[in-house]
């Protein structure tokens, strides 16, 4: 999934966890992806009239439990989701775990 995207700015990397935010910012700095560290603004992927509206081709999240709003919005917009998971992580709406 990630290899088929030519433009790295079409990828969102999201983390609401404090320990994942630094990793997301570093990853985005070196790869050119769009970082969403900290609080997820509801409607970022679904509300087209907001100024923060984005249309990515792929979303990567650090924890599907804390980033559940982002994962839910990605499923509404038919955006594939790659999640870094643990054994007790929910996998609803996650495409690659």
C-alpha positions, 0 to 999 in steps of 0.5 A: 500500500505504501509503495504505490504512493508517489507523493509522500505528502499524500500520507498522514501519520497521526499520533495522539499519544505523547510518546508517539508524537515525537516519533511521528514528527521525526518520521515526517521530517525525514520522509516528507509525510504530513504529521498530525501529532497531538489532538486530532481535529474532528472533521479533518477528513470528512468536513470539506468546508473547514480550512484543515480539510485533507484528502490523503491516500494513506493514513498511518497511526501509532495506536488505533485505540487512542487514534480511534477518531482518526481511524473512524474518519479514514474509514468514512473517507475510504482511506486505507489505514496502517496501524502499529498495534499491540496484542490488545489493540482493536482492529476495526477499520484497520487495513494493515496491522 
